[in-house]
Amino acid sequence: MSRMISRHTVLRQRKFLGRHQLVEQVVSGLEQQGSNLLLVGPGGVGKTQLAVHCIEQLCGRNPGLQVVHFAATEATQRSPLAVFDAVLEEDDQPGDQRPDRIGQFIIAACLRHLASTPGTPGIPSKAGRATSKAARLIIHIDDVPLLDQMSEAVIEYLISRTDVRLVLTCRSAPGPSGTLVRAWRDSALQRIDVPELSLAEIAEFASAILPGRPLAAETVSRLFLMTGGNALFLQELLRVLENSVQLESRQGLWVWAGHLPGGTSLTDILRVEIEQLPAEQRAAFEIVALCAPVSLEMLGREVKRDAVDLLAEAGLIRVRATAPNYGTVVSLAHPIFGEVMQGLLTPAQSRRHFRALHASAMDRHTHAPAGLADSSQLVWTGETSELLTVVSWALAAGEEVSLPLLTDAFGYGRTLTDYDFRIRMATMLLHHADTPATLRAEALINRMEAHRFSNNPAGVSADAGRAKESVERLPNGEQRNALAANLATVLADAYVLQQGLWEEALAVLDWGEKLITESQLPSQAAILELRASRGIYLSYGGRMSDSADVQRDVFAATRSTPHFLPLASTRIISLGQRGEAKKSRALARAQMTHAVRATAKYPLAAGEIVGAWCLSDMLTGNVREASFIYGLMNTAIARNPGHVRMRKTLVAFGRGLLASMNGEWPAAAENLTLACAELEDFSGTGSEGLLLATLALAHAANGNHGASAQVGRQLLNRTTGESRLLEVPSRYSLLLASMYAPTGGEEAEALALVELARSFDFSLMELRALQLLACCTTGGLSRGELDRARTLAASIDAPIAAPLLASCEHIGAGGVPSRGDAARLLARRGLFVPATAIHGLTPREQQLAGLLALGYTNNQITKKLVISKRTAETHSARIYQKLNINSRDDIAEALDRLENRSR
């Protein structure tokens, strides 16, 4: 037996062989600071060994690099952030549970861990100095499809960092998650496929493991056919053959003379070895397969150290010492070893192991307060991460967790983005017979919120009635008020953002406010929270006047507090559409201050306010200010705050909007298309319509009318969750898009848009719609409509009001909509009214001629149309020739004649 174990060790701890071209590709991919790699291939193909070898090669070329290795497993997937347990310390847990804050904390923890590990090359001796070396850090994570939701969100953040390098491995099945696919598509992650070994590589592999004689060609071919080039399968097959009599030496070559049963697989070979393990080793391996990676101390008395050492000597597991906080860690030598072991266990055997582990941990890490022996009063004395592991063991064993420990676990996870974990913890509390009524209500609300963020409206609806009853039965007081406000807000969000049921949302807000108002101690803060939600959802339903009244009342009651933050972006956008530019900007500045101070409670408020501020400035014609504000947001984004994927999508959306308001249509189409690729990020925000409508406009302005029509149809098919707050700007963009089409604008839609804006009391948007109506109507506006435009312009505090009115009057006097001083003023504020199609000019020539007529220089035109200066000059020469003119000074007059003739 000792000889077999020795041979196992040699075979399973071989040096990396071959794959020189692939190694160079991986190493060169990691050369640049901030680069990230995803190695994808079948299980056992050698992804992990390739990653480790390439990282070692890179470290050899660049001394001082710091490397930390992690492995995700089915065991770590059960608990949030368990994959990072080896570097996390209980005293330094991040208080802020956002993925970016946890990601920053994990980077610092990795550096401290490296600094405290003796003999780590390139690591300073003091942890305090290590925190400044993030740019030298490489994080390697195996089997990323097995990450829990929270860890995956952290990985998304780490990928966005430019001072950390990630090397991730992933099996072809199930393949990369949506998060990694998006990162790959956005060029933030380079994917490298790891193929099976070639025939030549199999020969090299076998010769290194069985030195002394080369293998015969037919033997290499048999190995290739049987293993399919799978590196782990080949390694295990050679181990079996070497310890058998099937390899014979003939004329200086190894020849495979015997036979294995047909269809023999890697699993079959490993199963035979596992079944032959002595009882103590078999028992220890069963537990490690279920729980690894896990600290040896956590396994307690359930495994014998001698058995663990023998399994490590056999190459089935690894035992390594980590930083002092986590002790000795036991992990699998390869995930497939554990999967084979788990396949040999019956469900009853697995439950028995988990039950024993849970009981052992409870004996060692819990105690009852002095004088109490009741298990319901147990206090956990271990680390939080260990508590979550023990709770997951209890779940797997079907054991009931004591209420104090379950409450602690629920409290830790209630704000995490690991929604599956939150649902599991809340469900366990609800099933526990002794859960107090208040905690039961909290669990229901938390589970509903997790269902809402998991996009499961059915799960929310299933809990709604029960949750309301639970809150109503609570004792009258502040706690009930707070829970009522929380429940009503969560349920209203789910109704509106997932299903578009804004009337149902208002009804549940009425329920919450009535319950609070009739209580003995009504909470003004809770009532204001509900009224802020009411203001938002009234605007979703199109009741803008009612929403404005609520906005005004809530703002008056919360002027110097952060309680107005949930309603701030709605108010800012409403003021912008009314044309109250100064009020909108003043509100945005004041609320931004509150948002920064209240980041812990309202983490998304700052981003929402910046977005609303930019949109309001663009609607009112403050395009330069909007660009400046969005520039500040881009600077903040570069420092990595917030949700990574959502930030990137918002950046593309914002850049597309800014480009459209500057008439830079190619750039607008490019950025808005990127944003639309992640349209689910906007689901339920009410921004989907504006995004799609602006993309349709950009395509139309570029002359791509087919793409514009396709996006328009996509917009018509999206109704759930749409907010009517942005309905007028969305329809405005679609109407402007139709004016670029050969058929021209639609007078009926322009008139409908005027009436809609008037019904919403959006004065600026009504004036904008009147100007488009003038462009669509022969002869311009009627006398009454023109008087209305003058009244609106006089009452609106927005830079764009005067040019809009001037355009209406210019058209009414017989002028061409796309020419004259009025058109020039509008163009400077981003509003381009397309000219009627002119026979003889291509769409690109007419677009360029229109810009020349408005006074744009060649340099400005090249930027707007994303063309070279030479191309612009060539188009200009053709335009002069076709219009029979000598200079750009004559273009406007020539275009007027041709357009009047076309009209």
URGI-V559699 format. One line per field, one symbol per residue. phi: phi as a letter, one per 40 degrees, with the letter a starting at -180 (. if undefined). A space follows every 50 residues. Layout:
phi: ???
//
This chain:
phi: .ccccccdccccbcccbgfcccccccccccdccgcbbbcbaccgchcccc cccccccccccbdhcbbbbbbcbcccccbdgcccdcbcbdcbccccccdc ccccccdcccccccccccgccgbccbccccccbdcbcbbbbcfccccccc cccccdccccccbbbbbbbacdbcgccdccccccccgcaccbcbcccccc ccccdccccbchbcccdccdcccccccggcccccdccccccccbbccbcb fgbcbcccabddgcbddccccccccccddccccccdccccbccacccccf ccbcccccccccccgcbbbacbddcbgcbbbccadcdcccccccccdccc ccccccccccccccbbacddgbbcccbcbcbcccccdcccccccdccgcc ccddccccccccccbccccccccccccccccccccccccccccccccccc ccccfbccccccccccccccccccccicccdcccccccccccdccccbbg ccccccccccdcccccccccbcccccccccccccdccccdcgcccccccc dccccccbdbbcccddccccccccccccgccccccccccccccccccbdc cbccccccccccccccccccgccccccccccccccccccgcgcccccccc cccccccccccbgccdcccccccccccbccccdgcgcdcccccccdcccc ccgccccccccccccccbbcgcccdbccdccdcccccccccdcgcbcccc ccccccccccgccccccdccccccccbcggccdccccccccccccccadc cccccccdcccccgccdcbgccccccccbgbcccccdbchbcdccccccc ccccgccccccccccfbccccccccccccdcccfbbaccccdcccdcccc ccc
//
